[in-house]
Structures are given as C-alpha cells and as structure tokens.
C-alpha cells in the first residue's frame, strides 16, 4: 500500500502547534523512514515531487511528510 504520512504543525490554525515537526515511521523497533522538512529526505533523497503529485503535500516547508510503500502489517508514526 502506498500512502502519505504527514506531520503538520505550522500551517494549523491553532495556538501552540509544533513549529518544526519531525516524523519517524516504525515497524516494530525498526525505523523505516524519517523526515524533517518535507522537501528534504534525511536518507539523502527527496520525495518532494512524488508527494506533490498526490495532492496531499504540506503547505509549510517545515512540516514533515513520508510517502512509503508498505506491506500489510502494524506500523507506528512518531511525531516530535
């Protein structure tokens, strides 16, 4: 399954949102992906175009997003 996992903060119209969210996707104790600033990828590549093509791109460059392809199973997204 292909899905977009987003860590939204600065674009939320709320008092005190996360100013610069950092996102990790885990399968058990294994980190599958991580992102800080959705146009960048901490693993050395960018998913910017692929995320934009979904129509679900964050509206603030400081927000996080990951576009993984996942097998059926249990996953955990951690936003800090």
SEDREN-15766 format. One record per residue: residue number from 1; x, z, y of N, C-alpha, C in turn. Coordinates in nm, 3 decimals, m for minus. Example, Ala and Ser with C-alpha at 12.3 -4.5 7.8 and 13.67 -1.06 7.14 Angstrom:
<pts>
1_1.319_0.780_m0.569_1.230_0.780_m0.450_1.320_0.780_m0.330
2_1.285_0.708_m0.225_1.367_0.714_m0.106_1.290_0.787_0.003
</pts>
This chain:
<pts>
1_0.084_0.000_m0.117_0.000_0.000_0.000_0.089_0.000_0.123
2_0.054_m0.081_0.220_0.125_m0.086_0.347_0.039_m0.015_0.451
3_0.098_0.078_0.525_0.023_0.149_0.627_0.113_0.188_0.742
4_0.052_0.219_0.855_0.126_0.264_0.971_0.107_0.415_0.983
5_0.219_0.486_0.991_0.218_0.631_1.015_0.271_0.649_1.156
6_0.189_0.712_1.243_0.229_0.727_1.383_0.239_0.873_1.423
7_0.332_0.901_1.511_0.347_1.032_1.573_0.321_1.016_1.722
8_0.198_1.041_1.762_0.157_1.018_1.901_0.169_1.149_1.979
9_0.209_1.140_2.103_0.222_1.259_2.185_0.203_1.229_2.332
10_0.302_1.165_2.397_0.294_1.146_2.541_0.172_1.067_2.588
11_0.119_0.978_2.506_0.005_0.897_2.550_m0.130_0.968_2.533
12_m0.131_1.086_2.470_m0.256_1.160_2.454_m0.298_1.223_2.586
13_m0.425_1.214_2.621_m0.472_1.272_2.747_m0.501_1.422_2.732
14_m0.403_1.496_2.688_m0.418_1.640_2.664_m0.311_1.716_2.737
15_m0.336_1.843_2.759_m0.234_1.930_2.817_m0.137_1.971_2.707
16_m0.007_1.956_2.731_0.095_2.004_2.640_0.116_1.924_2.513
17_0.104_1.789_2.513_0.131_1.714_2.390_0.281_1.713_2.361
18_0.319_1.675_2.241_0.460_1.661_2.210_0.520_1.555_2.303
19_0.625_1.590_2.373_0.684_1.499_2.471_0.762_1.385_2.405
20_0.823_1.412_2.289_0.905_1.312_2.222_0.896_1.338_2.071
21_0.786_1.298_2.006_0.766_1.330_1.865_0.866_1.262_1.773
22_0.907_1.334_1.669_0.997_1.286_1.565_0.918_1.290_1.434
23_0.922_1.182_1.358_0.838_1.167_1.239_0.923_1.147_1.114
24_0.889_1.219_1.007_0.951_1.200_0.876_0.841_1.178_0.774
25_0.867_1.090_0.677_0.776_1.066_0.566_0.848_1.108_0.438
26_0.784_1.199_0.362_0.845_1.256_0.241_0.764_1.221_0.116
27_0.835_1.208_0.006_0.775_1.206_m0.127_0.842_1.320_m0.201
28_0.769_1.429_m0.218_0.832_1.549_m0.272_0.938_1.598_m0.174
29_1.060_1.621_m0.224_1.168_1.667_m0.136_1.253_1.551_m0.083
30_1.216_1.429_m0.116_1.291_1.311_m0.073_1.235_1.255_0.057
31_1.323_1.234_0.155_1.282_1.170_0.281_1.284_1.020_0.258
32_1.167_0.956_0.272_1.156_0.812_0.253_1.187_0.734_0.381
33_1.146_0.789_0.494_1.167_0.723_0.623_1.160_0.827_0.733
34_1.225_0.795_0.845_1.220_0.882_0.962_1.225_0.795_1.086
35_1.168_0.846_1.195_1.169_0.769_1.318_1.156_0.860_1.438
36_1.232_0.827_1.540_1.224_0.891_1.671_1.228_0.776_1.772
37_1.124_0.755_1.846_1.111_0.641_1.938_1.082_0.516_1.856
38_0.957_0.478_1.849_0.907_0.382_1.753_0.975_0.244_1.757
39_1.033_0.207_1.868_1.101_0.077_1.873_1.239_0.082_1.809
40_1.287_0.203_1.778_1.416_0.222_1.712_1.392_0.268_1.569
41_1.489_0.248_1.483_1.483_0.298_1.346_1.613_0.371_1.319
42_1.605_0.498_1.282_1.726_0.578_1.260_1.811_0.527_1.145
43_1.755_0.444_1.058_1.830_0.390_0.945_1.907_0.263_0.983
44_1.903_0.223_1.110_1.983_0.110_1.154_1.907_m0.019_1.178
45_1.778_m0.023_1.154_1.699_m0.143_1.180_1.577_m0.105_1.262
46_1.505_m0.204_1.310_1.385_m0.177_1.388_1.264_m0.241_1.321
47_1.153_m0.171_1.323_1.027_m0.223_1.273_0.934_m0.260_1.388
48_0.990_m0.274_1.507_0.910_m0.295_1.628_0.813_m0.413_1.614
49_0.860_m0.530_1.575_0.774_m0.648_1.567_0.667_m0.630_1.460
50_0.705_m0.578_1.345_0.609_m0.558_1.236_0.501_m0.459_1.276
51_0.538_m0.353_1.346_0.439_m0.253_1.390_0.349_m0.313_1.498
52_0.406_m0.389_1.591_0.325_m0.453_1.694_0.224_m0.549_1.632
53_0.263_m0.619_1.528_0.175_m0.716_1.463_0.056_m0.650_1.394
54_0.061_m0.520_1.368_m0.053_m0.451_1.308_m0.163_m0.423_1.410
55_m0.128_m0.426_1.538_m0.222_m0.388_1.642_m0.233_m0.238_1.660
56_m0.146_m0.160_1.593_m0.151_m0.014_1.598_m0.026_0.047_1.660
57_0.047_m0.031_1.737_0.171_0.019_1.797_0.141_0.130_1.898
58_0.226_0.233_1.901_0.211_0.336_2.004_0.223_0.274_2.142
59_0.161_0.338_2.240_0.165_0.285_2.377_0.279_0.343_2.458
60_0.351_0.441_2.404_0.462_0.503_2.474_0.586_0.487_2.386
61_0.697_0.444_2.446_0.820_0.420_2.370_0.878_0.546_2.306
62_0.843_0.665_2.356_0.895_0.790_2.299_0.820_0.834_2.174
63_0.707_0.770_2.145_0.629_0.806_2.027_0.692_0.745_1.902
64_0.655_0.796_1.786_0.716_0.754_1.660_0.618_0.675_1.575
65_0.673_0.584_1.494_0.590_0.509_1.400_0.677_0.457_1.286
66_0.619_0.454_1.169_0.684_0.403_1.048_0.585_0.310_0.980
67_0.633_0.199_0.927_0.549_0.104_0.855_0.603_0.092_0.712
68_0.568_0.189_0.626_0.619_0.185_0.489_0.527_0.106_0.396
69_0.584_0.063_0.285_0.506_0.010_0.173_0.518_0.115_0.064
70_0.404_0.175_0.026_0.406_0.290_m0.065_0.333_0.261_m0.195
71_0.387_0.316_m0.303_0.319_0.315_m0.431_0.214_0.426_m0.429
72_0.114_0.419_m0.517_0.017_0.530_m0.526_0.090_0.662_m0.552
73_0.046_0.767_m0.487_0.108_0.896_m0.506_0.082_0.987_m0.387
74_0.147_1.102_m0.390_0.133_1.202_m0.283_0.250_1.191_m0.187
75_0.219_1.192_m0.058_0.320_1.182_0.046_0.289_1.285_0.153
76_0.392_1.324_0.228_0.375_1.418_0.338_0.441_1.360_0.461
77_0.368_1.359_0.573_0.426_1.319_0.702_0.447_1.448_0.781
78_0.568_1.463_0.836_0.602_1.580_0.917_0.633_1.532_1.059
79_0.561_1.588_1.153_0.578_1.553_1.293_0.629_1.674_1.369
80_0.743_1.657_1.436_0.801_1.767_1.515_0.831_1.717_1.654
</pts>
